[in-house]
């Protein structure tokens, strides 16, 4: 069911990543996860190894250029906004996870505090 919801959120032309793909990328260290939630939200639980860069202070110049980047927030809105900023800065190596941490937790993805 979650896969159907996520695939409905991923429209043509939207650089979104599905749960299964993000899980594989994370397990294989194939991406840098950037969590754009505020620091207190991040502290309550995040994807292991994720970097916290809150949207309120988000600067695309501070996002690592070490390969593929996946943006995440709580429910997809802030990561989509950060994605727009990244695109405006010319970054094409970025996707976002539209289900956010709520979807990640619901799908039992690993979380650390």
NORMONOR-V237118 format. One record per backbone hydrogen bond with DSSP energy under -1.0 kcal/mol. CO is the residue of the C=O (numbers start at 1). NH is the residue of the N-H. If there is no record, write none. Layout:
co->[CO,CO]
nh->[NH,NH]
This chain:
co->[1,2,3,4,5,6,9,11,14,15,18,19,20,21,22,23,24,25,26,32,33,34,35,36,38,39,42,46,47,51,54,55,59,60,68,69,70,71,72,73,74,76,77,78,79,80,81,82,83,84,85,86,87,93,95,96,97,99,100,101,102,103,104,105,112]
nh->[5,6,7,8,9,10,11,14,16,96,22,23,24,25,26,27,28,30,29,70,51,72,53,55,42,43,45,112,50,35,57,58,62,63,32,95,34,97,36,101,102,80,81,82,83,84,85,86,87,88,89,91,90,69,71,17,100,103,104,105,106,107,109,108,46]
